[in-house]
Amino acid sequence: MKTIKEQYKEIVCGWNEERTENVTNRCTEIADEFAIGFAEWIVNASVHNERWTKISDIKKLLEIYKKKDYE
């Protein structure tokens, strides 16, 4: 499996090497921040809100988090 950075690099390839590296690094930072936010939300939600602990489908939890995060 390719790393997130490798996947982003494939998307933005075609630009000069420096631009590709800069965009790839920033996209990776954004993905990392989002993943950390989701993990923290899961931990806090399961401690403070029992209804989330009843949902075992991680994709469903991610959809709930994304809607919460953008509202």
C-alpha positions in Angstrom: 0.0 0.0 0.0 1.3 3.4 -0.9 1.8 6.1 1.7 -0.5 9.2 1.7 2.4 11.3 0.5 3.1 8.9 -2.4 -0.6 9.0 -3.4 -0.7 12.8 -3.3 2.5 13.0 -5.3 0.9 11.0 -8.1 -2.0 13.4 -8.2 0.2 16.5 -8.4 2.9 15.2 -10.6 3.6 17.1 -13.7 4.5 20.3 -11.9 8.2 21.0 -11.3 9.8 18.9 -8.6 9.9 21.6 -5.9 6.2 22.6 -6.4 5.2 18.9 -6.4 7.1 18.4 -3.1 5.5 21.5 -1.5 2.0 20.6 -2.4 2.5 17.0 -1.5 3.8 18.0 1.9 1.0 20.4 2.6 -1.6 17.8 1.6 0.0 15.3 3.9 -0.1 17.8 6.8 -3.8 18.4 6.2 -4.5 14.7 6.1 -2.5 14.2 9.3 -4.3 17.0 11.1 -7.7 15.6 10.0 -6.8 12.1 11.1 -5.6 13.3 14.5 -8.8 15.4 14.9 -10.9 12.3 14.1 -9.0 10.1 16.6 -9.4 12.8 19.3 -13.1 13.1 18.5 -13.6 9.3 18.7 -11.9 9.2 22.1 -13.8 12.2 23.5 -17.1 11.1 21.9 -16.9 7.6 23.3 -16.1 9.0 26.8 -18.8 11.7 26.7 -21.5 10.4 24.5 -22.7 6.8 24.7 -24.6 6.9 21.4 -21.4 7.0 19.4 -20.1 3.9 21.2 -23.0 1.9 19.9 -21.9 2.6 16.3 -19.3 0.0 15.3 -18.9 1.0 11.6 -15.9 3.3 11.5 -17.0 4.7 8.1 -20.3 5.8 9.6 -18.4 7.5 12.5 -16.2 9.2 9.9 -19.3 10.6 8.1 -20.7 11.9 11.4 -17.3 13.6 12.1 -17.0 15.2 8.7 -20.5 16.7 8.9 -19.8 17.9 12.4 -16.4 19.4 11.4 -17.8 21.4 8.5 -21.0 22.7 10.1 
